[in-house]
Amino acid sequence: PRPHAAVAAPGPSGGLIPPAVSRRRIEDCLPLLEDSPSKRFSPSKRKQYYINKAIRNSDLIPRAKGRKSLQRLENTRYLMTLLEQDDCGSDEGELTHSATPSIFTEACNNETYVEIWNDFMNRSGEEQERVLLYLEEEARKKHRRKLPVKSEDKWKELPAYTPQECFQRISRRLRATLKRGRIPMGTLEGLEEELLAFFSVTPHSVYTALMDNSFERLLLHALCQYMDLVSASSDIEGKRQMKVSNKHRVFLPPELLLSDYLGQMS
């Protein structure tokens, strides 16, 4: 049925009083939120919801025509997204527990961070892109420094771990002795196996051995210089004791062992 038209009522002076017109606010005309139909939201909350929805749909923001303005637009949208996520979501009059402020909230309340953000937003698109690329590269470097480095990768990065450079670390006198070609390879290989087995498991420990044979001590000194280890000999109760330690955080044996390198030279 059609509603009855409002009729003007006669006033006390004989004039007509216009009918009362029911005025509704725009908040009352908005539909309920579709995300949670079972919960009642205040009109202002529904109004803000549809404003944010319109912003996300780019109804209230003019579209950028160039790449620079598009980049700035995306930065602005991302900022709005952070603001929406940081909203506590409580209606007016509701008592809620104060949540711990997020990092973004603290940044917005910090004048230094706000000044840095404004300076970034006022830069050109190329400058913003350079800053972002720099920050991404610094983050990758920091992440790589935390990862364990494989020995194979270390060999490729450090020229000092090539067989030629390792051999040059040996003193000239010991190199001349090794080049004579009368080295007991079995003794040298046995010392190599002991050092590799010891420092591969305990790189920060000290290897000790009693060695009365002066030529074996000479081979051990040469082997330690080749492996970039520190060796020293001392007298212990009339006997010669060898001590070997690793001066690095990790133990990285050369790509080619000294016995194999001498075998290639012969």
Helices and strands as residue ranges (DSSP letters): E 9-10, E 16-17, H 26-29, H 43-56, H 67-86, H 103-109, H 111-121, H 125-146, H 151-157, G 159-161, H 163-168, H 172-178, H 185-201, E 207-210, H 214-226, E 230-236, E 239-245, H 258-265
